[in-house]
Amino acid sequence: MSVLVVTGTDTGVGKTVVTAAVAALARTRGFSVAVVKPAQTGVRPGMPGDLDEVRRLAGITDLHEFARYAAALAPAAAARLAGLPPPDLRVCAGLIRELHRDLVIVEGAGGLLVRYDDDGATLADLAHDLGAPVLVTVRPGLGTLNHTALTLEVMAARGLDLAGLVVGAWPYRPLLDDLCNVRDLETLAARPLSGVLPERCGRLDGPEFLLAAQSGLAPQLGGAFDPAMFREDCHARAQTYGELIPREEEP
């Protein structure tokens, strides 16, 4: 059994779409796939959550949500507000090990160091306990380099293996910062990007989403994304942007 942990540099960066894309491609290759959400926050009982999006997008039905809290907060704070026990990540690790699928994808809440209980347990602890590599979902624009560097430094300090960086929502009309950040993200990770999914990808239906996953994820994740070609295209477009920026005359 292989376990892959999916985290992000922040909330709302596209972790669920990335999780669904990886799951969809693994399913098409004949793998048995389970998707786990240790704690869902911001969703009331009976309402659709992140795993329902994974089901809709990837057609995966082997889904496991271990805890749910209505407040859109970190799991520790949401559990405290609701007067409910927080998720026990050691118990979660045991439940994940019992799944015995070809691939188990674990989607975290928020970023890598979001607190799951008042003792400070985090997704980093769960990944370490499972010995699982971490796929990091990032933003493309301003601020992403700092957030990504911090996440990668924590991973290195805790001995976590990086499965790759995936841009969770690449804009249809990228700006100069989006284009220039591609090379720097790869420099931070010391490897090419593992994927770039287009914005609003999560609005697609199953077959269209599968095509987006295939073109947006790199071969190690089951897709056909070419990071070198994407990088060079971004560089060329950035050069064009640069030519349009007015230059100040030297005194």
N, C-alpha and C positions, 0 to 999 in steps of 0.2 A: 504493500500500500504506500502511495505517495501522498504527502500532505503539502499543500501550498497555502500560505497565509497571504491574504491581500489586505494591504493597508493603504493609507493615503497621507499626503503631507498636510491635510486639513480636512474638514468636513465639506461635503458637496463637491469633491473633485472628480467624481465618477467611479468610485470603487465598485458600486453595484453593477454598473455597465461592464466594467472590466471583468468582474467576477463572472458575469453571464457570458461574456465573449469567450473566456478561457473554457468555461464549462461546455459551451455549445460546440467548440472545436474538438474538445476531448470526446464528446458524445458521438460526433460524426466519425471519429476514428475507432469507434467500437469500445471505448473504455467505459467501465462502470463508474459513474460520477455522483458524488454526494456533495451538497453545499451546506455549510454550517454557518449560522449567525449566533455567536455566543450570547449576544445581548442586543435586542432591538429597542431603540428609544424613539420617542416622538410619535408613537403610533398606539392608539388605544386598542384594547382587546376586540377582536373580530374585524378590525380594519386591515386592509392589505399593507404589507410591509415590504422590506427589501427582497425577501425570498419570493414573494409573489411576483415581483418584477423579474427575478431570475427565471421563474417558471414560465412567465409570458414570453420572455425574450429567447431563452435557450431551450425550452421544452423539457427542462429538468424537473422531475417530480420527487426525487430523493432529497428532501429538504428538511433541515433540522434547526429550529429556533429554541434556544435553551432558556431565555428569559426575555420578558417584554415589560417596558415601562412607558407610561403615557407622555411624560414630560420630555421635551426635546433638549436633553442635557446629557452630559457624560453619564455612563451607567451608574457609577457610584452615587452621583448627586440625584439622578432620577429615582434610584431605589430608595434613597434616604427620604426624598420628598414624598414618595408613595407609601412609606412605612413598610416596605417589602425588603426581604433579604437581597443583598447584591449577588450577582453571579459568582460562583466559586470556580475560578479558572482551572484549578487542579481537577475538580470534578469534570469540567468541560473537556479537559485533555483526556481523561479516562474514557469519556463517552465517544470522543472522536476516534480514539484507538480501537474502539469496539466496532467501528463501522465496516472495516475490512473491504473497502472499495479499491478499484485501481487508482482513483484520484479523489481526494477529499479537499475541497477548497473552503477555507475558513475566511469569512469576511469580517473584518473588525469594525468598530464604531469610531468614527473620527480618525485621529492620527495614532501613531504607534504608542505614544505615552499617555493616552487618555486613560483615566483611572476607572477601573471596574469595581473596586471596593475601597473602603476607607483605609485599608492598609497599604494602598498604592499599587495593587496588582494591575498590570497593563498587558496589552496584546504582545508586547515584546517578551514578557514572561511566558505567555502561552506558547509563542513560537519557539522559545528556547526549550521549554519543557517537551515540546513535540519534536524538536530537532528539525523544524521545517524551514525551508527557505521562504523569504518574504518578497513578494512582488509589490512594488511601491507605485501607487497612482499619483501623478503630479499634474499641476497646472502648467500651461505654457507661458504665461505672461509675467509681468512684474511681480517680484516677491517670491517667485518659485525657486530661485537659486538658493536663497537663504533657507527656506523651508526644507528644500531637498537636502542641502548640506547638513542641516541639523539632524534630519532623520537618518541619513547615512552614517553620521558620526556616532549616533546612539547605537545603531546596528553593529558597527565595528567594535564599539566598546563592550557590547554584550555578546560578541561572538556569533552574531546572526548572519546567515548567508543571504546575499542579495540575489533574487531570481531575475531582477531586471527593473527598469523604469518604463512605465507606460503613461503617455499623455492621455488623460481621461476624456478630454473634450477639446479637440483641435478646432479653432474657429474657421468658418468658411472664408472669412476675410481676415487673415492674420495680419497683425500689426508688426511694426519693426521689432518690438521687444519679443514677441512670439518667435519670430524668425531667428533672431540672434541668440535666443536662449537655448536653441537646440544643441549647438556645439558645446555650450557650457554645461548643460545637463549631462551630456555624454562624458565630458571631462570629469565631472564630479563622480559619476558612476564608474569611471574607468572602463566603459564598454559602450557599444552602440545602444540606442533605444530599443526596447523590446516591443514597442508598438505605439501607434498613434491612432486613436479612435476619433472620428469626426463628432463635432458637437451635435446635439439632438439625436445622436445614434440610438438612444434609449427610447425614442418615439417610433422606431421601426417595428414592423411585424416580424415574426419568426424567420421566414426565408430571407427577407431583406436584411435582417440583423445578422444572420449567418454570413451573408456575403460581406457585410461591413466588417465582421470579425475576421474573416479570412484575409481581407485586404489590409486590415488594420493591425494585426498581430504578427510578430516575427515567427520564423520557422520553429524556433524552440518552444513556442506556445501553440504550434499547429497551424499557423497562418503563412502568408506569403509576403508580408511587409518587408521592404528593402530599406533598411535604415540609411545606407550609404546614399542611395538615390534621393531619399527624402532630405537628407542633410544637405546635399549639393543643391537641390532645388531651393531650399530655404536660404542658402548662402547667396544664390543668384538673385532671388527676390529681394533679399536684404540689400544687396549692392544697388539694385534699382531704386529702392527706397532712399538709400544714401545719396544717390545722385540728385534726388529731388529736394534734399535738405539744403536750405540757403547757407552759404559759407560766409563767415565774417571776414572782411578784408583785413589783412595785416596792417598795423599802423606804420 
